[in-house]
């Protein structure tokens, strides 16, 4: 199988490279390749003729998207359009990685693939626009929404909590932002399984269970021998930031589970990740 991965230097891109094993891979990322260069990217895809493109490249700095919405839409919407057009040109499917933040957070139970998106920040709006380009331009697509991703090879919530704990000796973490912590390695394995089914559509792939940011931080400290570290729970209103995240966006893997694709509990995945750091 010939697989092209955009954003290959990121946490999910690295996990996919490992998960795909013996596949014939083309790894695309800045600065050598830019999805905003539509003619150049088209040539790359046309020359390689992949069996599938896994599109991980994105502007994922949520606060940065609020500060620079034009860049957010260029990368997450128009960049995704360019990738979809390149797939259209060689008649190959796309796996488009999207986010839990396309939902507004006003539900009281996890969001399934059948819930209607209603984004409330620039990052989420730009990612949903990318989803729409994929739907409009292609018949063969997998849209995979995930949440709170962490993995090897990058900065993430886990590494930041450990760094802040060691630097300050105490933490203040929001307890009213609820979601689905997800290990990139587990997500990559699920995507590989999904590609093997050939069943196109929208999927929610996250580790099982739900957690607040506070719960997540406390578990990180516990598993790294820092259980005695003082952690003060605070509300999101007390944590000033440029963007307003949706407060309740755990995802429910309903459609993927019907195919037999499930991910383990987030606590088990976190322990596995920390053992390999």
C-alpha positions as a LaTeX table, in Angstrom:
\begin{tabular}{lrrr}
\hline
Residue & $x$ (\AA) & $y$ (\AA) & $z$ (\AA) \\
\hline
Unk1 & 0.00 & 0.00 & 0.00 \\
Unk2 & 1.27 & 3.44 & $-0.96$ \\
Unk3 & 0.46 & 6.03 & 1.71 \\
Unk4 & 1.19 & 9.76 & 1.69 \\
Unk5 & 1.07 & 11.50 & 5.08 \\
Unk6 & 0.89 & 15.29 & 5.44 \\
Unk7 & 2.11 & 16.78 & 8.69 \\
Unk8 & 4.40 & 13.79 & 9.02 \\
Unk9 & 6.69 & 15.42 & 11.60 \\
Unk10 & 3.86 & 15.91 & 14.09 \\
Unk11 & 2.84 & 13.55 & 16.88 \\
Unk12 & 0.18 & 11.73 & 14.85 \\
Unk13 & 2.34 & 11.69 & 11.72 \\
Unk14 & 5.16 & 9.98 & 13.62 \\
Unk15 & 2.74 & 7.50 & 15.17 \\
Unk16 & 1.30 & 6.68 & 11.74 \\
Unk17 & 4.76 & 6.12 & 10.31 \\
Unk18 & 5.37 & 3.53 & 13.04 \\
Unk19 & 1.92 & 1.95 & 12.74 \\
Unk20 & 2.04 & 1.55 & 8.97 \\
Unk21 & 5.18 & $-0.57$ & 9.20 \\
Unk22 & 5.86 & $-2.12$ & 5.83 \\
Unk23 & 3.75 & 0.31 & 3.79 \\
Unk24 & 5.39 & 2.38 & 1.04 \\
Unk25 & 5.35 & 5.82 & 2.69 \\
Unk26 & 5.83 & 9.36 & 1.42 \\
Unk27 & 6.18 & 11.76 & 4.36 \\
Unk28 & 5.23 & 15.38 & 3.68 \\
Unk29 & 5.89 & 18.34 & 5.97 \\
Unk30 & 7.27 & 21.86 & 6.13 \\
Unk31 & 9.59 & 23.32 & 5.01 \\
Unk32 & 10.22 & 20.92 & 2.12 \\
Unk33 & 6.54 & 20.58 & 1.22 \\
Unk34 & 3.71 & 23.05 & 1.72 \\
Unk35 & 0.06 & 22.11 & 1.24 \\
Unk36 & $-0.66$ & 25.80 & 0.49 \\
Unk37 & 1.42 & 25.44 & $-2.69$ \\
Unk38 & $-1.37$ & 23.83 & $-4.69$ \\
Unk39 & 0.53 & 23.28 & $-7.98$ \\
Unk40 & 3.57 & 21.88 & $-6.18$ \\
Unk41 & 1.52 & 19.64 & $-3.92$ \\
Unk42 & $-0.53$ & 18.40 & $-6.89$ \\
Unk43 & 2.70 & 17.41 & $-8.65$ \\
Unk44 & 3.93 & 15.55 & $-5.57$ \\
Unk45 & 0.71 & 13.55 & $-5.29$ \\
Unk46 & 0.46 & 12.96 & $-9.05$ \\
Unk47 & 4.04 & 11.66 & $-9.20$ \\
Unk48 & 3.62 & 9.35 & $-6.18$ \\
Unk49 & 0.06 & 8.11 & $-6.98$ \\
Unk50 & $-0.81$ & 7.04 & $-3.41$ \\
Unk51 & $-3.49$ & 4.53 & $-2.54$ \\
Unk52 & $-4.54$ & 6.84 & 0.32 \\
Unk53 & $-3.57$ & 10.24 & 1.70 \\
Unk54 & $-3.67$ & 10.75 & 5.46 \\
Unk55 & $-4.01$ & 14.47 & 6.03 \\
Unk56 & $-2.63$ & 15.42 & 9.47 \\
Unk57 & $-1.15$ & 18.83 & 8.61 \\
Unk58 & $-2.97$ & 21.65 & 10.40 \\
Unk59 & $-2.62$ & 24.88 & 12.34 \\
Unk60 & $-3.55$ & 23.42 & 15.74 \\
Unk61 & $-2.59$ & 26.30 & 18.04 \\
Unk62 & $-6.13$ & 27.18 & 19.14 \\
Unk63 & $-5.19$ & 30.55 & 20.64 \\
Unk64 & $-2.95$ & 31.26 & 17.64 \\
Unk65 & $-5.91$ & 30.69 & 15.33 \\
Unk66 & $-7.89$ & 33.32 & 17.23 \\
Unk67 & $-5.04$ & 35.80 & 16.92 \\
Unk68 & $-4.53$ & 35.06 & 13.19 \\
Unk69 & $-7.80$ & 33.82 & 11.67 \\
Unk70 & $-6.60$ & 34.34 & 8.10 \\
Unk71 & $-3.74$ & 31.90 & 8.65 \\
Unk72 & $-6.11$ & 29.47 & 10.35 \\
Unk73 & $-8.42$ & 29.42 & 7.33 \\
Unk74 & $-5.54$ & 29.30 & 4.83 \\
Unk75 & $-4.05$ & 26.22 & 6.48 \\
Unk76 & $-7.03$ & 24.35 & 7.91 \\
Unk77 & $-9.61$ & 25.16 & 5.22 \\
Unk78 & $-7.81$ & 26.05 & 1.98 \\
Unk79 & $-4.90$ & 23.74 & 2.73 \\
Unk80 & $-7.33$ & 20.86 & 3.20 \\
Unk81 & $-9.08$ & 21.87 & $-0.04$ \\
Unk82 & $-5.73$ & 21.60 & $-1.84$ \\
Unk83 & $-5.11$ & 18.13 & $-0.41$ \\
Unk84 & $-8.63$ & 17.04 & $-1.40$ \\
Unk85 & $-8.15$ & 18.36 & $-4.94$ \\
Unk86 & $-4.88$ & 16.47 & $-5.26$ \\
Unk87 & $-6.67$ & 13.29 & $-4.14$ \\
Unk88 & $-9.40$ & 14.00 & $-6.67$ \\
Unk89 & $-6.75$ & 14.23 & $-9.39$ \\
Unk90 & $-5.43$ & 10.71 & $-8.75$ \\
Unk91 & $-8.74$ & 9.20 & $-7.57$ \\
Unk92 & $-7.52$ & 8.19 & $-4.12$ \\
Unk93 & $-9.30$ & 8.46 & $-0.77$ \\
Unk94 & $-8.33$ & 10.87 & 2.00 \\
Unk95 & $-8.22$ & 10.41 & 5.75 \\
Unk96 & $-8.87$ & 13.93 & 7.04 \\
Unk97 & $-8.03$ & 14.46 & 10.71 \\
Unk98 & $-10.45$ & 16.79 & 12.47 \\
Unk99 & $-11.35$ & 17.77 & 16.00 \\
Unk100 & $-13.85$ & 17.51 & 18.84 \\
Unk101 & $-13.93$ & 21.30 & 18.88 \\
Unk102 & $-16.33$ & 21.38 & 15.92 \\
Unk103 & $-19.02$ & 20.93 & 18.61 \\
Unk104 & $-20.23$ & 23.74 & 20.87 \\
Unk105 & $-19.92$ & 21.86 & 24.18 \\
Unk106 & $-23.52$ & 22.41 & 25.26 \\
Unk107 & $-24.51$ & 18.74 & 25.45 \\
Unk108 & $-24.45$ & 16.75 & 28.67 \\
Unk109 & $-23.33$ & 13.50 & 27.04 \\
Unk110 & $-20.57$ & 12.60 & 24.57 \\
Unk111 & $-21.00$ & 13.70 & 20.96 \\
Unk112 & $-21.56$ & 10.97 & 18.39 \\
Unk113 & $-20.87$ & 11.11 & 14.66 \\
Unk114 & $-24.56$ & 11.96 & 14.14 \\
Unk115 & $-24.53$ & 15.18 & 16.16 \\
Unk116 & $-24.52$ & 18.44 & 14.24 \\
Unk117 & $-21.33$ & 20.52 & 14.52 \\
Unk118 & $-21.63$ & 24.08 & 15.82 \\
Unk119 & $-18.12$ & 25.52 & 16.30 \\
Unk120 & $-17.59$ & 28.46 & 18.64 \\
Unk121 & $-13.97$ & 29.47 & 17.93 \\
Unk122 & $-11.82$ & 30.23 & 14.90 \\
Unk123 & $-9.81$ & 27.01 & 15.09 \\
Unk124 & $-12.97$ & 24.90 & 15.10 \\
Unk125 & $-14.61$ & 26.92 & 12.32 \\
Unk126 & $-11.55$ & 26.54 & 10.12 \\
Unk127 & $-11.37$ & 22.78 & 10.76 \\
Unk128 & $-15.06$ & 22.36 & 9.97 \\
Unk129 & $-14.54$ & 24.31 & 6.74 \\
Unk130 & $-11.82$ & 21.79 & 5.86 \\
Unk131 & $-14.24$ & 18.93 & 6.55 \\
Unk132 & $-16.75$ & 20.55 & 4.20 \\
Unk133 & $-14.24$ & 20.86 & 1.37 \\
Unk134 & $-13.51$ & 17.15 & 1.71 \\
Unk135 & $-17.23$ & 16.32 & 1.58 \\
Unk136 & $-17.83$ & 18.61 & $-1.42$ \\
Unk137 & $-14.85$ & 17.51 & $-3.51$ \\
Unk138 & $-14.53$ & 13.78 & $-2.85$ \\
Unk139 & $-16.70$ & 10.68 & $-2.79$ \\
Unk140 & $-14.09$ & 8.55 & $-1.03$ \\
Unk141 & $-13.17$ & 10.01 & 2.34 \\
Unk142 & $-12.73$ & 9.22 & 6.00 \\
Unk143 & $-13.18$ & 12.18 & 8.33 \\
Unk144 & $-11.65$ & 11.22 & 11.68 \\
Unk145 & $-12.36$ & 13.51 & 14.62 \\
Unk146 & $-10.20$ & 13.14 & 17.69 \\
Unk147 & $-9.45$ & 15.11 & 20.86 \\
Unk148 & $-6.74$ & 16.15 & 23.33 \\
Unk149 & $-4.03$ & 14.37 & 21.38 \\
Unk150 & $-0.62$ & 13.58 & 22.84 \\
Unk151 & 2.24 & 11.40 & 21.66 \\
Unk152 & 5.95 & 11.05 & 21.11 \\
Unk153 & 7.94 & 13.77 & 19.41 \\
Unk154 & 6.22 & 16.97 & 20.44 \\
Unk155 & 4.91 & 19.30 & 23.09 \\
Unk156 & 1.48 & 18.39 & 24.46 \\
Unk157 & $-0.66$ & 18.66 & 27.59 \\
Unk158 & 1.20 & 15.80 & 29.27 \\
Unk159 & 4.67 & 17.25 & 28.75 \\
Unk160 & 3.48 & 20.73 & 29.71 \\
Unk161 & 1.96 & 19.51 & 32.99 \\
Unk162 & 5.18 & 17.73 & 33.94 \\
Unk163 & 7.28 & 20.77 & 33.02 \\
Unk164 & 5.03 & 23.20 & 34.93 \\
Unk165 & 4.93 & 20.92 & 37.96 \\
Unk166 & 8.71 & 20.68 & 38.09 \\
Unk167 & 9.16 & 24.41 & 37.49 \\
Unk168 & 6.58 & 25.80 & 39.92 \\
Unk169 & 6.00 & 23.03 & 42.46 \\
Unk170 & 2.24 & 23.47 & 42.23 \\
Unk171 & $-0.46$ & 23.73 & 39.58 \\
Unk172 & $-3.79$ & 25.41 & 38.84 \\
Unk173 & $-5.82$ & 23.41 & 36.28 \\
Unk174 & $-9.33$ & 23.97 & 34.92 \\
Unk175 & $-11.92$ & 21.44 & 36.06 \\
Unk176 & $-14.87$ & 22.45 & 33.87 \\
Unk177 & $-13.33$ & 21.62 & 30.46 \\
Unk178 & $-14.27$ & 17.99 & 29.79 \\
Unk179 & $-13.01$ & 15.85 & 26.93 \\
Unk180 & $-11.37$ & 12.66 & 25.69 \\
Unk181 & $-7.59$ & 12.37 & 26.17 \\
Unk182 & $-6.19$ & 10.41 & 23.21 \\
Unk183 & $-2.83$ & 8.74 & 22.67 \\
Unk184 & $-1.54$ & 9.30 & 19.14 \\
Unk185 & $-0.23$ & 5.73 & 18.87 \\
Unk186 & $-3.70$ & 4.32 & 19.62 \\
Unk187 & $-5.31$ & 6.72 & 17.15 \\
Unk188 & $-2.80$ & 5.70 & 14.46 \\
Unk189 & $-3.61$ & 2.00 & 14.96 \\
Unk190 & $-7.33$ & 2.78 & 14.66 \\
Unk191 & $-6.75$ & 4.71 & 11.42 \\
Unk192 & $-4.78$ & 1.82 & 9.95 \\
Unk193 & $-7.65$ & $-0.52$ & 10.82 \\
Unk194 & $-10.16$ & 1.90 & 9.29 \\
Unk195 & $-8.29$ & 2.17 & 6.00 \\
Unk196 & $-8.39$ & $-1.62$ & 5.77 \\
Unk197 & $-12.20$ & $-1.64$ & 5.89 \\
Unk198 & $-12.82$ & 0.63 & 2.92 \\
Unk199 & $-15.94$ & 1.91 & 4.71 \\
Unk200 & $-15.94$ & 5.65 & 4.11 \\
Unk201 & $-17.59$ & 8.20 & 6.37 \\
Unk202 & $-17.21$ & 10.20 & 9.58 \\
Unk203 & $-15.61$ & 8.62 & 12.66 \\
Unk204 & $-14.85$ & 9.62 & 16.23 \\
Unk205 & $-11.67$ & 7.94 & 17.45 \\
Unk206 & $-10.63$ & 8.72 & 21.02 \\
Unk207 & $-9.47$ & 6.68 & 23.98 \\
Unk208 & $-12.31$ & 5.39 & 26.14 \\
Unk209 & $-13.67$ & 7.31 & 29.11 \\
Unk210 & $-13.90$ & 11.03 & 29.79 \\
Unk211 & $-11.88$ & 13.43 & 31.93 \\
Unk212 & $-11.59$ & 17.05 & 32.91 \\
Unk213 & $-8.30$ & 18.83 & 32.37 \\
Unk214 & $-7.94$ & 18.64 & 36.16 \\
Unk215 & $-8.54$ & 14.85 & 36.19 \\
Unk216 & $-6.07$ & 14.43 & 33.35 \\
Unk217 & $-3.40$ & 16.48 & 35.12 \\
Unk218 & $-3.83$ & 14.63 & 38.41 \\
Unk219 & $-3.45$ & 11.27 & 36.64 \\
Unk220 & $-0.28$ & 12.48 & 34.91 \\
Unk221 & 1.19 & 13.51 & 38.25 \\
Unk222 & 0.16 & 10.23 & 39.88 \\
Unk223 & 1.72 & 8.09 & 37.17 \\
Unk224 & 4.98 & 10.06 & 37.18 \\
Unk225 & 5.56 & 9.90 & 40.93 \\
Unk226 & 4.32 & 13.42 & 41.59 \\
Unk227 & 1.06 & 12.51 & 43.35 \\
Unk228 & 1.84 & 14.83 & 46.29 \\
Unk229 & 2.07 & 17.88 & 44.03 \\
Unk230 & $-0.55$ & 20.50 & 45.04 \\
Unk231 & $-3.14$ & 20.95 & 42.26 \\
Unk232 & $-5.81$ & 23.63 & 42.60 \\
Unk233 & $-8.97$ & 23.12 & 40.50 \\
Unk234 & $-10.13$ & 26.35 & 38.85 \\
Unk235 & $-12.86$ & 27.33 & 36.40 \\
Unk236 & $-12.11$ & 28.13 & 32.77 \\
Unk237 & $-13.20$ & 31.70 & 33.51 \\
Unk238 & $-10.21$ & 32.01 & 35.83 \\
Unk239 & $-7.78$ & 30.84 & 33.14 \\
Unk240 & $-7.30$ & 33.71 & 30.71 \\
Unk241 & $-6.61$ & 32.80 & 27.10 \\
Unk242 & $-7.26$ & 34.23 & 23.63 \\
Unk243 & $-9.71$ & 31.53 & 22.56 \\
Unk244 & $-12.79$ & 30.13 & 24.25 \\
Unk245 & $-12.85$ & 26.31 & 24.02 \\
Unk246 & $-16.13$ & 24.38 & 24.14 \\
Unk247 & $-16.37$ & 23.11 & 27.70 \\
Unk248 & $-17.93$ & 19.67 & 27.22 \\
Unk249 & $-16.79$ & 17.79 & 24.12 \\
Unk250 & $-16.06$ & 14.13 & 24.87 \\
Unk251 & $-16.52$ & 12.09 & 21.69 \\
Unk252 & $-18.42$ & 8.84 & 21.38 \\
Unk253 & $-17.00$ & 6.26 & 18.99 \\
Unk254 & $-20.27$ & 4.83 & 17.69 \\
Unk255 & $-19.67$ & 4.24 & 13.99 \\
Unk256 & $-16.14$ & 2.86 & 14.35 \\
Unk257 & $-17.18$ & 0.52 & 17.13 \\
Unk258 & $-19.76$ & $-0.99$ & 14.77 \\
Unk259 & $-16.79$ & $-2.01$ & 12.59 \\
Unk260 & $-14.97$ & $-3.45$ & 15.60 \\
Unk261 & $-12.55$ & $-0.51$ & 15.94 \\
Unk262 & $-12.25$ & 0.62 & 19.56 \\
Unk263 & $-9.56$ & 2.30 & 21.64 \\
Unk264 & $-8.59$ & 1.36 & 25.21 \\
Unk265 & $-9.34$ & 3.54 & 28.25 \\
Unk266 & $-7.45$ & 6.81 & 28.42 \\
Unk267 & $-5.86$ & 5.90 & 31.76 \\
Unk268 & $-4.30$ & 2.75 & 30.27 \\
Unk269 & $-3.10$ & 4.63 & 27.20 \\
Unk270 & $-1.57$ & 7.40 & 29.33 \\
Unk271 & 0.34 & 4.87 & 31.45 \\
Unk272 & 1.68 & 3.25 & 28.27 \\
Unk273 & 2.78 & 6.60 & 26.84 \\
Unk274 & 4.52 & 7.65 & 30.06 \\
Unk275 & 6.37 & 4.34 & 30.25 \\
Unk276 & 7.92 & 5.12 & 26.84 \\
Unk277 & 8.82 & 8.78 & 27.39 \\
\hline
\end{tabular}
